[in-house]
Amino acid sequence: MVLRVRTLSREEHLAFIEERAAEKNATTSVSFLQCPANGDVKTDWRPESVGWVEEATGQVVGAALVLYRDVPIPKRDKLPFLRRSLAYLPEGPILDLTTAEAGPALKQLLAHLRKQRAFTVKMGPQLVSRRWTSETLKKAIADADGGVRLKDIKADFEDPTALHVIENLRATGWTRKEADGAGFGDFQPRYVFQLPLVDESGKPRELEDIQKGFNQLWRRNIKKAAKNGVEVTIGGYDDLPEFHKLYEVTARRDQFTPRPLPYFQRMWKAMEAENPNRLRLYLARHEGELLAATTLVTVGDHAWYSYGASGDHKRELRPSNAIQWRMLSDSHAAGCKVYDLRGISDTLDPEDHLFGLIQFKLGTGGQAVEYLGEWDYPLNRLLHRAFDIYLSRR
């Protein structure tokens, strides 16, 4: 097979994603961050759809959403700036890196990005390397005397193929930042928490059995929310301002910088135009008052809990548990195989302020998952080093 890399049209990119997402035996999921709509949302980045195309047939066999971020690089003191770009493939590319053709394919990508004046490349392949069951995690937390991290615990599943990909990437010049003390090493999380909605044979699990896997507190909180009249509904574009007010409350409480309302409005329009079923807004109310709100993104058979917001009062009514259960139930009904609760820290220390990231999600009986992480390739080593220094000082 002879491949070449070229810019794809939006239609070609979307067609490939729909085809890949429908594959029953795909080695990886297609992340929503690799959809063209994500390029429409990121207005401070310049998007390009890139594809690997078989020369003989014209068939697209791999694709990537590349986001370019222009970075001013000074030539010398007091002289004009050079405009060069960081090329970023968030949770991509959509390419099977386990094959023998993967190495040459990545070289072709680098050549294309060099022509686009990129000085460094960052990618985050969605290939799972390790998994830990909730039982393993609970035991580790109970037995540990603080300071324990996922990387120090024997995994229940370790993919030798993924580990071989890691070796190949390192051997060909790609580098990976190791996770910092908080368990995060880069733009997107290496560790996430997922709840499988199918068994090991791929057969859908019964919803009742999935809930039986929840811990006692989760089951009790779901029942409590229903008994107290918490109602979960699906909202629309006009409900985004109300969602955003609650989101700002969450940001103040959890001490993070919130995205502005126009960001979510832009996201809604872009994703809805791409696929009416891509994005959903869930609203949990009690006596008409909004107590919690979340967004759910779906690509193929993979559903992600992406943004969440909750108020500071009536928390005893457990609206967050109710809204999660509704999203999970809807994902199950839609035929999804994975319900993804997104990023977690790798700490299992109850005294660590980030422990709550995994504690809440652990109650679903799911599993911690480690992806390959994000990898860098310097196309210009001097500029790459300067950019690394810049980021470390920010």
C-alpha positions in Angstrom: 0.0 0.0 0.0 1.4 3.4 -1.1 0.2 6.3 1.0 0.5 10.0 0.7 -0.5 12.7 3.2 -2.7 15.6 2.0 -5.3 18.1 3.3 -8.8 16.6 3.5 -12.0 18.4 2.8 -14.4 18.6 5.8 -16.7 16.1 4.1 -13.8 13.6 3.6 -12.8 14.0 7.2 -16.3 13.4 8.6 -16.9 10.5 6.2 -13.8 8.8 7.5 -14.8 9.4 11.2 -18.2 7.9 10.6 -16.7 4.9 8.9 -14.1 4.4 11.6 -16.5 4.9 14.4 -18.8 2.2 13.0 -16.0 -0.4 12.9 -16.7 -3.2 15.4 -13.1 -4.2 15.8 -11.4 -0.8 15.8 -8.3 -0.8 18.0 -9.1 2.7 19.3 -12.1 5.0 19.7 -12.4 8.2 17.7 -12.2 11.1 20.1 -14.6 14.0 19.7 -11.5 16.3 19.9 -10.6 14.9 16.5 -13.8 15.9 14.8 -13.7 19.0 12.5 -16.2 20.8 14.8 -13.5 21.0 17.5 -11.5 23.1 15.1 -14.5 25.5 14.8 -14.6 25.9 18.6 -10.9 26.6 19.1 -10.9 30.1 17.5 -7.3 30.9 18.7 -6.0 27.9 16.8 -5.9 27.3 13.0 -7.4 23.9 12.0 -6.5 21.6 9.2 -8.0 18.2 8.4 -5.1 16.0 7.3 -5.4 12.5 5.9 -3.4 9.4 4.8 -4.7 8.5 1.3 -4.0 5.3 -0.6 -2.6 6.4 -4.0 -4.0 3.6 -6.1 -7.6 3.9 -4.9 -7.9 7.4 -3.3 -9.2 5.7 -0.1 -8.6 7.6 3.1 -7.1 5.2 5.6 -6.2 7.6 8.4 -7.0 11.1 9.4 -6.2 13.9 11.9 -7.5 17.2 13.0 -4.4 19.4 13.4 -4.6 22.6 15.3 -1.9 25.2 14.6 -1.0 27.7 17.2 1.1 30.6 15.9 4.0 31.3 18.3 6.1 34.5 17.9 9.8 33.5 18.0 12.3 36.4 18.2 15.1 36.2 15.7 17.4 38.3 17.9 17.0 41.0 20.4 15.0 44.0 19.1 14.5 42.3 15.6 11.2 41.3 14.0 9.5 38.1 15.1 9.4 34.8 13.1 5.9 33.3 12.9 6.1 29.6 13.4 3.5 27.2 14.7 2.9 24.5 17.3 1.1 21.7 15.5 -1.2 19.8 17.9 -3.3 16.7 17.3 -5.6 16.5 20.3 -6.3 12.8 21.2 -5.2 11.9 17.6 -4.3 10.9 15.0 -7.0 8.5 13.9 -4.4 6.0 12.7 -3.5 2.4 13.6 -0.1 2.8 15.2 0.3 -0.9 15.8 1.0 -1.8 12.2 4.4 -1.8 10.4 3.2 1.0 8.2 2.8 3.4 11.2 6.4 4.6 11.3 6.5 5.7 7.6 3.0 7.2 7.9 4.1 9.4 10.8 7.2 10.5 8.9 4.9 11.6 6.1 2.9 13.5 8.6 6.0 15.3 9.9 7.0 16.3 6.4 3.6 17.8 5.8 3.6 19.7 9.0 7.1 21.0 8.3 5.8 22.5 5.1 3.1 24.2 7.2 5.9 26.0 9.1 5.4 24.0 12.3 8.4 24.0 14.6 7.2 21.2 16.9 4.4 18.6 16.8 2.3 17.2 19.7 0.0 14.2 19.4 -2.0 12.1 21.8 -2.9 8.7 20.3 -6.0 7.1 21.8 -4.4 3.7 22.4 -5.0 2.1 25.8 -1.9 0.8 27.5 -3.2 -0.2 30.9 -6.4 -0.7 32.9 -7.1 -1.0 36.6 -10.5 -2.4 37.9 -12.4 -0.7 40.7 -11.7 -3.6 42.9 -8.0 -3.3 42.4 -8.2 0.5 43.1 -10.3 0.1 46.2 -7.8 -2.5 47.6 -4.9 -0.2 46.9 -6.5 2.7 48.6 -7.4 0.6 51.7 -3.9 -1.0 51.9 -1.9 2.2 51.2 -0.4 4.4 53.7 -0.6 7.5 51.5 1.4 8.6 48.5 0.4 5.7 46.2 -0.1 6.3 42.5 -1.6 4.3 39.6 1.7 3.9 38.0 3.0 2.0 41.1 0.2 -0.5 41.1 0.1 -3.7 39.0 -2.4 -3.2 36.3 -5.2 -5.8 35.7 -4.7 -5.4 31.9 -1.5 -4.4 30.1 -1.4 -4.3 26.3 2.0 -5.5 25.0 1.2 -4.0 21.6 0.8 -0.6 23.1 4.0 -0.9 25.0 5.7 -1.8 21.7 4.3 1.3 20.1 5.8 3.4 23.0 9.2 1.8 22.3 8.9 2.6 18.5 7.9 6.2 19.2 10.9 6.7 21.4 13.2 5.0 19.0 12.1 7.3 16.2 12.6 10.6 18.0 9.3 11.2 19.8 9.4 12.1 23.4 6.8 12.0 26.2 6.6 14.2 29.3 6.2 12.1 32.4 3.2 13.0 34.5 3.9 15.5 37.2 3.1 15.2 40.9 -0.5 15.8 40.3 -0.8 13.0 37.7 -1.1 15.3 34.7 1.7 15.7 32.2 0.3 17.7 29.3 -2.7 19.3 27.5 -5.1 16.3 27.7 -5.2 13.7 30.6 -3.3 10.5 30.3 -5.5 8.8 32.9 -9.3 8.7 32.5 -12.1 6.8 34.1 -14.4 4.7 32.0 -17.4 2.5 32.6 -17.8 -0.4 30.0 -21.4 -0.8 28.9 -20.6 -4.1 27.2 -19.1 -7.3 28.5 -15.7 -8.8 27.4 -17.4 -10.5 24.4 -18.9 -7.2 23.3 -22.5 -8.1 24.3 -24.4 -5.2 25.9 -24.7 -5.4 29.7 -28.1 -5.1 31.3 -28.6 -1.6 32.7 -29.7 -3.2 36.0 -26.4 -5.1 36.2 -24.5 -2.0 35.5 -26.2 -0.2 38.5 -25.5 -3.3 40.7 -21.8 -2.6 40.1 -22.2 0.9 41.7 -21.2 1.2 45.3 -23.8 1.4 47.9 -23.5 5.2 48.3 -24.1 5.8 44.5 -27.2 3.5 44.5 -28.6 5.2 47.6 -27.9 8.7 46.2 -29.7 7.9 42.8 -32.7 6.7 44.8 -32.6 9.7 47.1 -32.6 12.1 44.2 -35.6 10.4 42.6 -37.5 10.3 45.9 -36.9 13.9 46.6 -38.2 15.0 43.2 -35.0 15.8 41.3 -35.9 15.8 37.6 -33.4 15.4 34.8 -34.3 16.8 31.4 -32.5 17.5 28.1 -31.9 21.2 27.4 -31.1 23.1 24.3 -29.2 26.1 23.0 -31.4 28.6 24.9 -30.6 26.9 28.2 -26.8 27.5 27.8 -26.9 30.9 29.8 -28.5 29.1 32.8 -26.0 26.3 32.5 -23.1 28.8 32.4 -24.2 30.7 35.5 -24.1 27.4 37.4 -20.7 26.6 35.8 -19.3 29.8 37.1 -20.4 28.9 40.6 -18.6 25.6 40.2 -15.5 27.4 38.9 -15.4 29.7 42.0 -15.8 26.7 44.3 -13.2 24.5 42.7 -10.9 27.3 41.9 -10.5 27.0 38.1 -10.9 29.6 35.3 -14.2 29.1 33.6 -14.7 29.2 29.8 -16.9 32.1 28.7 -20.5 31.6 27.6 -19.7 32.3 23.9 -17.3 29.3 23.9 -20.2 27.0 24.8 -22.6 28.7 22.3 -20.0 28.2 19.6 -19.4 24.6 20.6 -23.1 23.9 20.5 -23.6 25.4 17.0 -20.5 23.7 15.6 -21.3 20.2 16.9 -25.0 20.4 16.1 -24.2 21.4 12.5 -21.8 18.4 12.3 -24.1 15.9 13.8 -27.4 16.6 15.6 -26.6 13.8 18.1 -23.1 14.9 18.8 -23.8 17.1 21.9 -26.5 17.0 24.6 -27.1 19.3 27.5 -28.6 17.7 30.7 -30.3 19.7 33.4 -31.2 18.5 36.9 -33.9 20.6 38.6 -35.7 20.5 41.9 -39.0 22.4 42.1 -37.9 24.3 39.0 -34.6 25.4 40.3 -31.5 24.3 38.4 -29.1 22.4 40.7 -26.8 20.6 38.3 -26.0 20.6 34.5 -23.7 18.6 32.3 -22.8 18.1 28.7 -22.5 14.7 26.9 -20.6 14.2 23.7 -21.0 11.0 21.5 -19.0 9.8 18.6 -19.9 6.3 17.4 -20.2 4.0 20.3 -18.2 6.1 22.8 -19.9 8.7 25.0 -18.0 11.3 27.1 -19.1 13.3 30.1 -17.4 16.6 29.1 -18.5 19.6 31.3 -20.2 19.6 34.6 -21.7 22.3 36.9 -23.4 22.1 40.2 -24.7 24.6 42.8 -23.6 25.2 46.4 -26.9 24.4 47.9 -29.4 21.5 48.0 -26.4 19.2 47.4 -28.0 16.8 49.8 -30.6 16.0 47.1 -27.8 14.4 45.1 -28.5 16.0 41.7 -25.1 15.1 40.4 -25.7 11.4 40.9 -29.1 11.7 39.2 -27.7 13.5 36.2 -24.9 11.0 35.7 -27.3 8.1 35.9 -29.5 9.7 33.2 -26.6 10.3 30.9 -25.3 6.8 31.4 -28.8 5.3 30.8 -29.2 7.3 27.6 -25.8 6.3 26.4 -26.6 2.6 27.1 -29.9 3.0 25.2 -28.1 4.5 22.2 -25.9 1.4 21.9 -22.7 2.9 23.3 -20.0 0.6 24.5 -18.2 3.0 26.7 -19.3 5.7 29.1 -16.3 7.9 29.7 -16.0 10.2 32.8 -12.8 11.7 31.4 -9.8 12.8 33.3 -8.5 11.7 36.8 -5.4 12.3 38.7 -3.2 9.2 39.3 -3.1 9.8 43.0 -4.8 7.2 45.3 -3.9 9.2 48.5 -7.1 10.3 50.3 -5.2 13.2 51.8 -4.3 14.6 48.3 -6.6 17.4 47.2 -7.0 15.7 43.8 -8.2 12.4 45.2 -11.8 13.5 44.8 -11.3 13.3 41.0 -11.2 9.5 41.2 -13.2 9.0 44.4 -16.5 10.2 42.9 -16.0 8.2 39.7 -14.8 5.1 41.4 -18.3 4.7 42.8 -19.6 3.7 39.4 -17.6 0.4 39.5 -15.8 1.4 36.3 -12.0 1.3 35.6 -9.1 3.6 35.4 -7.5 3.7 32.0 -4.1 4.8 30.9 -3.6 6.0 27.3 -0.2 6.4 25.6 -0.1 10.0 26.7 1.0 13.0 24.6 4.1 12.9 22.5 6.3 15.6 21.1 8.5 15.7 18.0 10.7 18.7 17.5 11.0 19.8 13.8 13.3 22.6 14.9 15.2 21.5 18.1 16.3 25.1 19.0 12.8 26.6 18.7 11.3 23.5 20.4 13.7 24.0 23.4 12.9 27.7 23.6 9.2 27.0 23.6 9.6 24.4 26.4 11.4 27.0 28.5 8.6 29.5 27.7 5.9 27.1 28.9 7.8 26.2 32.0 8.0 29.9 33.0 4.4 30.7 32.4 
